[in-house]
């Protein structure tokens, strides 16, 4: 593990918020264990081991029922740790894999059978090397017949240059973490308005309203026992939840790789939810209906 990064919280609190029945943590990871699933040689960070057993225990503590496990860049295109977690989830997890241009049809079909329902394109240069867009477009064309979607991770200032690429993709596109806005800027300012316009003009584009701990300038609660964390992110997330209630997802981002300032208490992250989705019907769409529609459509009502 990189020495200036933090391990995940050793004893997260039980949230005050009670998630609705069937709630899904729609963005989380598994790492290693390195002895069995080595990290990619080309990785730009080395996290701590974070096992499927620890992830599923956190799910139960938070009062959720399912997980969507997202392949992170430290494992590259080696999805074995992800697939192992899916295979041991008793059907309670789905996955978002990372695939290369030369992935075989048989490999895609095997991943689909294991529970993969999407692939991730990362545009954050400090985390990955640049991949030509024409290669990513080819991958998107390959996965579209499977009903998979594309998850995209980028920073807000890069959206103008990515707009045409995102809007031309032939699948549902899920944006990670609100497009990483600068929450020190106005929620109705031009930068975040651009993101709202993206969702408003393109009904195939969804957003995760996750990772306030990465976006916040104010940080975690100053007082021990305070449950209202990351308040400066609330207006941004709540605006997206209320404007696009049927195209939003939420996740813990456990085990919170490459954080340096502080490690969040996952119970506090769950208590963030009623501040951004105050009505029970919004909470149900965010945590149950939307992720079920995208990841378990065969069970969605």
VEXZAMAR-266722 format. One record per residue: x, y, z of N, C-alpha, C, CB in turn; residue number from 1. Coordinates in steps of 0.05 Angstrom, whole numbers, always signed. Glycine has a CB too. Layout:
% VEXZAMAR-266722
R    n_x    n_y    n_z   ca_x   ca_y   ca_z    c_x    c_y    c_z   cb_x   cb_y   cb_z resi
R      X      Y      Z      X      Y      Z      X      Y      Z      X      Y      Z  NUM
...
END
This chain:
% VEXZAMAR-266722
R    n_x    n_y    n_z   ca_x   ca_y   ca_z    c_x    c_y    c_z   cb_x   cb_y   cb_z resi
R    +17    -24     +0     +0     +0     +0    +18    +25     +0    -19     +0    +24    1
R    +10    +45    -16    +26    +70    -17    +27    +83    +11    +15    +89    -38    2
R    +50    +92    +20    +53   +100    +47    +38   +125    +55    +81   +104    +54    3
R    +31   +143    +35    +17   +168    +42    -13   +165    +39    +28   +190    +25    4
R    -23   +141    +34    -52   +137    +32    -62   +122    +56    -59   +122     +7    5
R    -88   +123    +60   -100   +112    +85   -114    +86    +80   -119   +133    +96    6
R   -114    +68    +99   -131    +44    +97   -160    +51   +103   -121    +22   +116    7
R   -178    +33    +95   -206    +39   +100   -212    +39   +130   -224    +18    +86    8
R   -235    +51   +137   -242    +55   +165   -244    +27   +179   -269    +70   +167    9
R   -231    +23   +202   -231     -3   +214   -256    -10   +229   -208     -5   +234   10
R   -272    +11   +236   -296     +5   +252   -318    +25   +244   -289     +8   +282   11
R   -329    +23   +220   -350    +42   +212   -374    +40   +230   -357    +37   +183   12
R   -388    +62   +233   -411    +63   +250   -436    +53   +236   -416    +92   +260   13
R   -455    +44   +251   -481    +37   +239   -496    +62   +233   -497    +18   +258   14
R   -506    +66   +209   -519    +92   +202   -546    +95   +217   -524    +94   +173   15
R   -553   +121   +221   -579   +127   +231   -600   +123   +210   -580   +156   +242   16
R   -593   +128   +185   -611   +124   +162   -616    +95   +157   -599   +137   +137   17
R   -642    +88   +154   -649    +61   +147   -656    +59   +118   -674    +52   +165   18
R   -640    +44   +103   -644    +42    +75   -669    +26    +69   -620    +28    +62   19
R   -682    +32    +47   -706    +16    +40   -699    -13    +33   -721    +28    +16   20
R   -718    -31    +36   -713    -59    +30   -703    -62     +1   -738    -75    +34   21
R   -683    -78     -3   -672    -82    -29   -651    -62    -38   -693    -82    -49   22
R   -641    -46    -20   -622    -24    -27   -596    -36    -38   -616     -7     -3   23
R   -584    -21    -57   -560    -29    -71   -538     -8    -67   -566    -33   -102   24
R   -515    -17    -58   -491     -1    -59   -480     -4    -87   -470    -10    -36   25
R   -484    +16   -104   -478    +14   -132   -451    +24   -141   -499    +29   -147   26
R   -433    +28   -122   -405    +34   -129   -387    +27   -107   -402    +64   -137   27
R   -373     +4   -110   -353     -5    -90   -333    -22   -104   -367    -20    -66   28
R   -312    -30    -90   -290    -44   -102   -281    -68    -85   -266    -25   -107   29
R   -267    -86    -97   -250   -106    -82   -222   -104    -93   -262   -135    -85   30
R   -202   -106    -74   -174   -105    -81   -160   -130    -71   -161    -79    -70   31
R   -147   -144    -89   -132   -168    -81   -151   -189    -70   -111   -160    -61   32
R   -141   -204    -49   -115   -201    -36    -92   -205    -56   -112   -220    -13   33
R    -70   -189    -52    -49   -189    -72    -36   -217    -76    -27   -170    -63   34
R    -36   -233    -55    -24   -259    -57    -39   -277    -77    -23   -272    -29   35
R    -64   -271    -81    -80   -287    -99    -86   -272   -125   -106   -296    -86   36
R    -91   -246   -123    -98   -230   -146    -79   -206   -147   -128   -221   -145   37
R    -56   -209   -159    -36   -187   -159    -46   -162   -173    -10   -197   -172   38
R    -37   -139   -164    -43   -114   -178    -28   -112   -204    -37    -90   -159   39
R    -38    -95   -222    -26    -92   -248     +1    -78   -246    -45    -76   -267   40
R    +21    -88   -261    +47    -75   -260    +47    -46   -268    +66    -90   -278   41
R    +28    -38   -286    +27    -11   -296    +10     +8   -278    +16    -10   -324   42
R     +1     -2   -255    -17    +14   -238     -2    +40   -229    -25     -2   -214   43
R    -19    +60   -223     -8    +85   -213    -12    +88   -183    -21   +108   -227   44
R    -24    +69   -170    -26    +69   -141    -29    +40   -132    -51    +86   -132   45
R    -22    +36   -107    -24     +9    -94    -41    +12    -70     +5     -2    -88   46
R    -65     +1    -70    -83     +2    -47    -77    -20    -27   -112     +1    -55   47
R    -91    -20     -5    -90    -42    +14   -108    -64     +4    -98    -33    +43   48
R   -104    -88    +13   -122   -110     +7   -150   -103    +18   -112   -137    +18   49
R   -170   -109     +3   -198   -104    +12   -215   -127     +0   -209    -76     +2   50
R   -222   -146    +17   -233   -171     +7   -263   -170     +3   -227   -193    +27   51
R   -273   -190    -11   -302   -192    -15   -316   -197    +11   -308   -215    -35   52
R   -304   -212    +29   -316   -217    +55   -320   -191    +71   -300   -237    +71   53
R   -300   -174    +70   -302   -148    +84   -323   -130    +71   -274   -134    +84   54
R   -324   -131    +44   -344   -115    +30   -372   -124    +37   -340   -117     +0   55
R   -377   -150    +37   -404   -160    +43   -411   -155    +72   -405   -190    +37   56
R   -392   -156    +90   -397   -150   +118   -406   -120   +121   -373   -156   +136   57
R   -392   -103   +107   -400    -74   +107   -428    -70    +96   -380    -57    +92   58
R   -434    -84    +75   -461    -82    +63   -482    -89    +84   -464   -102    +39   59
R   -478   -110    +99   -497   -118   +119   -498    -98   +142   -490   -146   +130   60
R   -475    -87   +150   -475    -67   +172   -491    -43   +164   -447    -60   +178   61
R   -489    -34   +139   -502    -10   +130   -532    -14   +124   -489     +1   +105   62
R   -541    -39   +124   -569    -45   +119   -576    -46    +90   -586    -24   +132   63
R   -556    -53    +73   -561    -56    +44   -563    -86    +38   -539    -42    +27   64
R   -572    -92    +14   -576   -120     +6   -559   -129    -17   -604   -125     +0   65
R   -549   -110    -34   -535   -118    -58   -512    -98    -62   -553   -119    -82   66
R   -493   -107    -80   -470    -90    -87   -467    -90   -118   -445   -101    -74   67
R   -457    -67   -127   -446    -66   -154   -416    -60   -151   -460    -44   -172   68
R   -399    -80   -159   -371    -79   -155   -358    -69   -180   -359   -106   -146   69
R   -342    -48   -178   -330    -34   -201   -300    -41   -202   -335     -4   -200   70
R   -291    -50   -225   -262    -55   -228   -247    -29   -227   -257    -69   -255   71
R   -226    -28   -210   -210     -4   -207   -184     -7   -223   -204     +1   -177   72
R   -171    +16   -228   -148    +16   -246   -124     +1   -235   -140    +44   -252   73
R   -123     -3   -208    -99    -17   -197    -98    -47   -206   -100    -16   -167   74
R   -121    -58   -215   -121    -85   -225   -121    -86   -256   -146   -100   -215   75
R   -120    -62   -269   -119    -62   -298   -143    -76   -310    -94    -73   -308   76
R   -136    -92   -331   -157   -108   -345   -159   -136   -334   -152   -108   -374   77
R   -145   -142   -312   -147   -168   -299   -170   -167   -280   -120   -175   -285   78
R   -193   -179   -288   -218   -177   -273   -222   -201   -254   -241   -175   -291   79
R   -201   -216   -248   -205   -241   -233   -215   -235   -205   -179   -256   -231   80
R   -205   -215   -191   -215   -209   -164   -244   -201   -165   -198   -186   -151   81
R   -252   -185   -185   -280   -177   -188   -297   -202   -193   -283   -158   -211   82
R   -289   -219   -212   -305   -242   -219   -307   -262   -195   -293   -256   -243   83
R   -286   -264   -180   -287   -281   -156   -307   -271   -136   -259   -283   -143   84
R   -308   -245   -132   -328   -233   -114   -356   -238   -124   -323   -203   -110   85
R   -361   -235   -150   -387   -239   -161   -396   -268   -157   -388   -232   -190   86
R   -377   -286   -162   -384   -315   -160   -389   -324   -132   -361   -331   -172   87
R   -381   -309   -112   -386   -316    -84   -406   -298    -70   -359   -315    -68   88
R   -422   -284    -86   -441   -264    -75   -469   -275    -72   -442   -240    -92   89
R   -474   -300    -80   -501   -312    -79   -521   -295    -95   -510   -314    -50   90
R   -511   -284   -117   -528   -269   -135   -534   -241   -125   -554   -283   -138   91
R   -521   -232   -104   -526   -206    -92   -506   -185   -102   -525   -207    -63   92
R   -490   -191   -122   -471   -171   -133   -471   -173   -163   -443   -175   -122   93
R   -468   -150   -176   -463   -148   -204   -437   -132   -207   -487   -133   -219   94
R   -426   -132   -232   -399   -120   -235   -397   -102   -259   -380   -142   -238   95
R   -378    -84   -257   -369    -67   -279   -340    -73   -284   -374    -36   -273   96
R   -333    -84   -307   -306    -94   -312   -290    -73   -328   -307   -120   -328   97
R   -265    -79   -331   -247    -64   -349   -238    -83   -370   -223    -51   -333   98
R   -242    -76   -395   -234    -95   -417   -217    -80   -438   -259   -107   -431   99
R   -200    -95   -451   -183    -85   -472   -196    -88   -499   -156    -99   -471  100
R   -185    -75   -518   -196    -76   -545   -196   -104   -557   -180    -58   -563  101
R   -177   -120   -549   -174   -147   -561   -189   -168   -545   -145   -154   -563  102
R   -206   -161   -526   -221   -180   -511   -238   -198   -530   -239   -167   -490  103
R   -239   -223   -524   -253   -241   -542   -283   -241   -536   -243   -270   -540  104
R   -299   -249   -555   -328   -252   -551   -333   -272   -529   -342   -260   -577  105
R   -318   -294   -528   -322   -314   -508   -317   -303   -480   -304   -338   -513  106
R   -296   -286   -478   -290   -274   -452   -312   -255   -443   -263   -259   -453  107
R   -323   -240   -461   -345   -222   -455   -369   -238   -446   -352   -204   -479  108
R   -375   -259   -460   -398   -275   -453   -394   -289   -426   -403   -297   -474  109
R   -370   -297   -420   -365   -309   -394   -368   -289   -371   -336   -321   -393  110
R   -359   -265   -376   -362   -244   -356   -391   -237   -352   -346   -218   -364  111
R   -406   -237   -374   -435   -231   -371   -449   -253   -355   -448   -230   -399  112
R   -441   -278   -360   -453   -300   -344   -446   -298   -315   -444   -327   -356  113
R   -423   -287   -309   -415   -284   -281   -428   -260   -267   -385   -280   -279  114
R   -440   -242   -283   -454   -220   -270   -444   -192   -278   -453   -222   -242  115
R   -426   -190   -297   -416   -164   -306   -438   -152   -324   -389   -167   -321  116
R   -442   -126   -320   -463   -112   -335   -453    -85   -346   -487   -107   -318  117
R   -427    -80   -345   -416    -55   -356   -386    -56   -357   -426    -32   -340  118
R   -375    -35   -370   -346    -31   -370   -341     -2   -364   -334    -39   -397  119
R   -317     +3   -353   -310    +30   -344   -288    +42   -361   -301    +29   -314  120
R   -292    +68   -369   -272    +84   -382   -263   +106   -363   -283    +96   -409  121
R   -238   +107   -358   -226   +126   -338   -211   +147   -353   -208   +112   -317  122
R   -218   +172   -349   -205   +195   -362   -189   +213   -343   -225   +211   -377  123
R   -185   +203   -318   -170   +218   -298   -140   +211   -302   -180   +212   -269  124
R   -125   +229   -313    -98   +223   -321    -79   +216   -299    -86   +247   -336  125
R    -85   +225   -275    -67   +218   -252    -71   +189   -244    -72   +236   -228  126
R    -92   +176   -254    -98   +148   -247    -92   +128   -270   -127   +145   -239  127
R    -93   +137   -295    -90   +119   -317    -75   +133   -340   -117   +108   -327  128
R    -64   +117   -358    -52   +127   -382    -75   +132   -402    -31   +108   -394  129
R    -70   +150   -421    -90   +157   -441    -95   +134   -459    -81   +181   -457  130
R   -121   +128   -464   -129   +108   -484   -143   +122   -507   -148    +87   -471  131
R   -135   +117   -532   -147   +131   -554   -178   +126   -555   -135   +122   -581  132
R   -192   +147   -561   -221   +145   -560   -232   +126   -580   -233   +172   -564  133
R   -218   +123   -603   -229   +104   -623   -228    +75   -612   -213   +106   -649  134
R   -208    +69   -596   -207    +43   -583   -230    +39   -563   -181    +39   -569  135
R   -236    +60   -548   -258    +59   -529   -284    +56   -543   -258    +83   -510  136
R   -287    +71   -566   -312    +69   -581   -316    +41   -592   -311    +89   -605  137
R   -294    +27   -600   -296     +0   -609   -306    -19   -587   -269    -10   -620  138
R   -295    -15   -563   -304    -31   -540   -334    -27   -535   -287    -24   -515  139
R   -342     -1   -535   -371     +5   -530   -388     -9   -551   -375    +35   -531  140
R   -380    -10   -576   -395    -24   -596   -396    -54   -591   -383    -19   -624  141
R   -375    -65   -580   -374    -93   -574   -392   -101   -551   -345   -102   -567  142
R   -394    -84   -531   -410    -92   -507   -440    -85   -510   -399    -78   -483  143
R   -446    -67   -529   -474    -58   -531   -494    -81   -536   -476    -38   -554  144
R   -487   -101   -553   -506   -123   -557   -512   -139   -531   -496   -141   -578  145
R   -494   -138   -512   -498   -153   -487   -517   -138   -468   -472   -158   -473  146
R   -524   -113   -475   -540    -96   -457   -524    -83   -435   -561   -113   -445  147
R   -497    -83   -438   -480    -70   -418   -481    -40   -422   -451    -81   -421  148
R   -472    -26   -402   -469     +3   -403   -440    +11   -399   -487    +17   -382  149
R   -434    +36   -404   -407    +47   -400   -407    +65   -376   -397    +62   -425  150
R   -389    +61   -357   -385    +79   -335   -361    +97   -342   -379    +64   -308  151
R   -364   +123   -338   -342   +142   -345   -334   +158   -320   -351   +161   -368  152
R   -308   +161   -317   -297   +176   -295   -279   +198   -306   -280   +157   -275  153
R   -286   +222   -299   -271   +245   -309   -274   +268   -289   -282   +254   -337  154
R   -260   +290   -294   -261   +313   -276   -275   +336   -291   -233   +322   -267  155
R   -289   +353   -276   -308   +372   -288   -296   +389   -310   -320   +389   -266  156
R   -271   +398   -306   -259   +416   -325   -254   +402   -352   -234   +427   -314  157
R   -255   +375   -353   -250   +361   -378   -275   +354   -393   -235   +336   -372  158
R   -299   +360   -382   -323   +353   -396   -326   +365   -423   -347   +361   -378  159
R   -320   +391   -428   -323   +402   -455   -310   +385   -477   -313   +430   -457  160
R   -286   +376   -471   -271   +360   -491   -281   +331   -494   -243   +360   -484  161
R   -297   +322   -475   -307   +295   -475   -336   +293   -484   -304   +282   -448  162
R   -350   +316   -485   -379   +317   -490   -386   +301   -515   -387   +346   -493  163
R   -374   +306   -537   -382   +293   -562   -377   +263   -561   -367   +305   -586  164
R   -356   +255   -548   -350   +226   -545   -372   +212   -529   -322   +222   -533  165
R   -378   +224   -505   -398   +212   -488   -425   +210   -502   -401   +228   -462  166
R   -433   +231   -515   -460   +232   -526   -463   +215   -551   -467   +261   -533  167
R   -440   +205   -563   -441   +188   -586   -440   +158   -578   -418   +194   -605  168
R   -436   +152   -553   -434   +124   -545   -461   +110   -549   -425   +122   -516  169
R   -461    +84   -557   -486    +70   -564   -499    +56   -540   -480    +50   -585  170
R   -492    +64   -516   -502    +50   -492   -512    +71   -472   -480    +32   -480  171
R   -524    +61   -451   -527    +78   -427   -499    +86   -418   -543    +64   -405  172
R   -496   +111   -409   -471   +121   -399   -476   +130   -370   -460   +145   -416  173
R   -461   +119   -351   -463   +126   -323   -439   +142   -315   -467   +100   -305  174
R   -443   +167   -305   -421   +184   -297   -415   +180   -268   -428   +214   -303  175
R   -390   +175   -262   -381   +172   -234   -381   +198   -219   -354   +159   -233  176
R   -392   +198   -195   -387   +219   -175   -393   +247   -184   -358   +217   -166  177
R   -417   +250   -197   -427   +277   -205   -409   +290   -225   -430   +294   -180  178
R   -392   +275   -238   -373   +288   -256   -352   +304   -242   -388   +306   -275  179
R   -348   +298   -216   -327   +311   -199   -328   +342   -201   -299   +301   -207  180
R   -350   +354   -193   -351   +384   -193   -333   +396   -172   -379   +393   -190  181
R   -325   +420   -176   -312   +436   -156   -334   +449   -139   -293   +459   -168  182
R   -338   +438   -115   -361   +447    -99   -356   +474    -86   -368   +427    -77  183
R   -332   +486    -90   -328   +513    -81   -340   +533   -100   -297   +518    -78  184
R   -347   +524   -123   -361   +541   -143   -391   +539   -140   -352   +533   -172  185
R   -406   +558   -150   -435   +558   -146   -449   +534   -159   -448   +583   -158  186
R   -469   +523   -146   -484   +501   -157   -499   +509   -182   -503   +490   -136  187
R   -504   +534   -186   -517   +544   -210   -497   +558   -228   -540   +562   -203  188
R   -471   +554   -223   -451   +566   -240   -447   +552   -266   -425   +567   -225  189
R   -432   +563   -285   -430   +551   -312   -418   +523   -312   -413   +569   -329  190
R   -400   +517   -294   -387   +490   -295   -408   +468   -289   -364   +488   -276  191
R   -423   +471   -267   -442   +451   -260   -466   +452   -278   -450   +453   -231  192
R   -473   +475   -289   -495   +477   -308   -489   +461   -333   -500   +507   -315  193
R   -464   +460   -340   -456   +444   -364   -462   +414   -359   -426   +447   -370  194
R   -457   +405   -334   -463   +377   -328   -493   +372   -327   -450   +370   -301  195
R   -508   +391   -316   -537   +388   -316   -548   +387   -344   -550   +411   -299  196
R   -537   +404   -361   -545   +405   -389   -539   +378   -403   -531   +427   -405  197
R   -517   +366   -397   -510   +340   -408   -532   +319   -402   -483   +330   -398  198
R   -540   +318   -377   -561   +299   -370   -588   +307   -381   -562   +296   -339  199
R   -593   +333   -382   -618   +342   -391   -623   +337   -421   -621   +371   -386  200
R   -601   +339   -437   -604   +335   -466   -601   +307   -475   -584   +353   -480  201
R   -591   +289   -457   -584   +262   -466   -596   +242   -446   -553   +258   -469  202
R   -619   +231   -451   -633   +214   -432   -620   +187   -427   -661   +210   -440  203
R   -599   +180   -442   -584   +156   -437   -562   +160   -417   -573   +144   -463  204
R   -558   +184   -408   -536   +190   -389   -546   +191   -361   -522   +216   -397  205
R   -534   +176   -343   -541   +174   -315   -518   +186   -298   -547   +145   -306  206
R   -523   +189   -272   -501   +199   -255   -502   +185   -228   -504   +230   -251  207
R   -478   +178   -218   -476   +170   -190   -473   +195   -173   -451   +151   -186  208
R   -487   +196   -151   -486   +219   -133   -470   +210   -108   -515   +229   -124  209
R   -447   +199   -113   -430   +186    -93   -405   +203    -88   -423   +158   -101  210
R   -390   +194    -68   -363   +204    -62   -363   +233    -52   -345   +202    -86  211
R   -380   +241    -34   -377   +268    -23   -351   +272     -8   -400   +273     -3  212
R   -339   +250     +2   -314   +253    +16   -291   +261     -3   -307   +226    +29  213
R   -294   +255    -29   -274   +263    -49   -279   +292    -59   -274   +244    -73  214
R   -304   +300    -58   -312   +326    -70   -311   +349    -50   -339   +324    -82  215
R   -315   +342    -24   -320   +363     -4   -295   +380     +1   -329   +350    +22  216
R   -299   +406     +4   -278   +424    +13   -279   +427    +43   -281   +451     -1  217
R   -303   +423    +55   -306   +427    +84   -298   +402   +100   -335   +434    +90  218
R   -299   +379    +87   -290   +355   +100   -311   +341   +118   -265   +361   +116  219
R   -301   +323   +134   -319   +307   +152   -328   +325   +175   -305   +282   +162  220
R   -347   +315   +192   -356   +330   +215   -334   +338   +233   -378   +315   +230  221
R   -336   +362   +243   -315   +372   +262   -319   +360   +290   -315   +402   +263  222
R   -344   +353   +297   -350   +344   +324   -355   +314   +323   -374   +359   +335  223
R   -344   +300   +342   -348   +271   +344   -378   +266   +350   -330   +259   +366  224
R   -389   +247   +335   -418   +241   +339   -436   +256   +321   -425   +246   +367  225
R   -427   +277   +307   -444   +291   +288   -448   +274   +263   -431   +319   +280  226
R   -473   +273   +253   -479   +255   +231   -482   +270   +205   -504   +240   +238  227
R   -482   +296   +205   -487   +312   +180   -460   +319   +168   -504   +337   +186  228
R   -450   +302   +150   -423   +305   +139   -425   +316   +111   -408   +279   +139  229
R   -403   +329   +103   -399   +337    +75   -421   +355    +64   -395   +313    +57  230
R   -429   +375    +80   -452   +391    +74   -449   +407    +48   -458   +410    +96  231
R   -424   +414    +41   -421   +430    +17   -426   +415     -9   -392   +441    +16  232
R   -428   +388     -7   -434   +372    -31   -464   +369    -35   -420   +345    -29  233
R   -479   +372    -13   -508   +367    -14   -522   +382    -36   -520   +374    +13  234
R   -519   +408    -40   -534   +421    -61   -529   +410    -89   -528   +451    -61  235
R   -505   +401    -94   -499   +390   -121   -513   +363   -125   -468   +387   -124  236
R   -510   +346   -105   -522   +319   -108   -552   +321   -107   -512   +301    -85  237
R   -563   +337    -90   -592   +339    -88   -604   +350   -114   -600   +356    -64  238
R   -590   +369   -126   -601   +380   -151   -603   +358   -172   -583   +402   -161  239
R   -583   +340   -174   -584   +319   -194   -606   +298   -187   -557   +306   -197  240
R   -608   +291   -162   -628   +272   -153   -656   +282   -159   -625   +266   -123  241
R   -661   +307   -154   -688   +318   -158   -694   +324   -187   -691   +344   -142  242
R   -674   +330   -203   -678   +336   -232   -680   +310   -248   -656   +353   -243  243
R   -666   +290   -240   -665   +265   -256   -668   +241   -238   -637   +263   -271  244
R   -691   +239   -224   -694   +218   -203   -693   +190   -213   -720   +222   -190  245
R   -698   +185   -239   -697   +158   -250   -671   +151   -263   -720   +154   -269  246
R   -650   +169   -260   -624   +163   -272   -601   +169   -253   -621   +180   -298  247
R   -606   +163   -228   -585   +168   -208   -579   +142   -192   -593   +191   -188  248
R   -554   +139   -184   -545   +116   -168   -529   +127   -145   -529    +96   -185  249
R   -526   +110   -124   -510   +118   -101   -492    +94    -93   -527   +127    -77  250
R   -468   +100    -84   -450    +79    -74   -431    +89    -53   -436    +66    -97  251
R   -419    +71    -38   -401    +79    -17   -373    +87    -28   -398    +57     +3  252
R   -365    +74    -50   -337    +76    -60   -318    +61    -42   -328   +105    -63  253
R   -328    +44    -24   -310    +28     -7   -291    +12    -24   -326     +9    +12  254
R   -266     +9    -17   -252    +19     +8   -238    +46     +5   -232     -2    +16  255
R   -248    +63    -13   -239    +91    -15   -210    +93    -22   -245   +105    +11  256
R   -201    +82    -45   -173    +83    -52   -162   +111    -57   -168    +66    -76  257
R   -137   +113    -52   -121   +138    -56   -132   +163    -44   -117   +142    -85  258
R   -144   +160    -20   -151   +184     -4   -127   +190    +14   -177   +179    +12  259
R   -122   +216    +17    -99   +224    +34   -107   +242    +57    -79   +239    +17  260
R   -129   +256    +55   -137   +275    +76   -150   +262   +100   -155   +297    +64  261
R   -168   +244    +95   -182   +230   +116   -195   +205   +105   -202   +248   +131  262
R   -202   +186   +121   -216   +162   +113   -244   +164   +123   -202   +136   +122  263
R   -265   +163   +106   -292   +167   +115   -303   +143   +131   -310   +172    +92  264
R   -320   +149   +149   -337   +130   +163   -360   +123   +144   -347   +140   +191  265
R   -362    +98   +135   -383    +91   +116   -411    +94   +127   -379    +62   +107  266
R   -414    +93   +154   -440    +99   +165   -448   +127   +161   -439    +92   +195  267
R   -429   +146   +162   -435   +174   +157   -441   +178   +127   -411   +192   +165  268
R   -428   +163   +110   -435   +165    +81   -464   +157    +76   -416   +149    +64  269
R   -473   +136    +90   -501   +128    +87   -520   +149    +98   -506   +101   +101  270
R   -511   +163   +119   -528   +184   +131   -528   +209   +113   -518   +191   +158  271
R   -512   +210    +93   -512   +231    +73   -537   +229    +55   -487   +231    +56  272
R   -547   +204    +52   -568   +199    +32   -594   +215    +37   -575   +170    +33  273
R   -605   +216    +61   -630   +232    +64   -627   +262    +60   -642   +227    +91  274
R   -603   +272    +61   -599   +300    +55   -600   +306    +25   -572   +309    +66  275
R   -593   +286     +8   -594   +290    -21   -619   +278    -33   -570   +278    -34  276
R   -632   +260    -19   -657   +248    -28   -676   +248     -5   -652   +219    -40  277
R   -688   +271     +2   -703   +272    +27   -729   +257    +28   -709   +301    +33  278
R   -742   +253     +5   -768   +239     +5   -764   +209     +1   -785   +250    -18  279
R   -781   +193    +15   -778   +164    +12   -779   +154    -17   -800   +151    +28  280
R   -796   +167    -34   -797   +158    -61   -771   +163    -76   -821   +171    -76  281
R   -758   +185    -70   -732   +190    -82   -711   +170    -72   -722   +219    -76  282
R   -712   +164    -46   -693   +144    -35   -697   +117    -48   -697   +142     -5  283
R   -722   +109    -53   -727    +83    -65   -716    +83    -94   -757    +76    -64  284
R   -721   +104   -109   -711   +104   -136   -680   +103   -137   -721   +129   -151  285
R   -668   +120   -120   -639   +121   -119   -626    +95   -111   -630   +143    -99  286
R   -637    +82    -91   -624    +59    -79   -634    +31    -88   -626    +60    -49  287
R   -658    +31    -99   -671     +5   -106   -678     +4   -135   -695     +0    -88  288
R   -697    +21   -143   -709    +18   -170   -688    +22   -192   -732    +38   -173  289
R   -672    +44   -190   -653    +50   -211   -631    +29   -214   -641    +77   -206  290
R   -618    +21   -192   -597     +0   -195   -609    -27   -203   -581     -3   -170  291
R   -633    -33   -194   -645    -58   -203   -651    -58   -233   -671    -64   -187  292
R   -660    -35   -243   -666    -32   -271   -641    -36   -288   -679     -5   -277  293
R   -618    -26   -278   -594    -26   -294   -579    -52   -291   -576     -3   -286  294
R   -579    -64   -267   -562    -87   -261   -577   -114   -258   -546    -82   -237  295
R   -602   -113   -250   -618   -137   -247   -644   -133   -262   -623   -144   -216  296
R   -644   -126   -287   -669   -120   -301   -689   -143   -301   -664   -112   -330  297
R   -678   -168   -299   -696   -191   -298   -712   -193   -273   -680   -216   -302  298
R   -704   -178   -252   -718   -178   -227   -733   -152   -222   -700   -184   -204  299
R   -726   -131   -237   -738   -104   -233   -768   -105   -237   -725    -83   -251  300
R   -782    -90   -220   -811    -89   -222   -819    -67   -241   -823    -84   -194  301
END
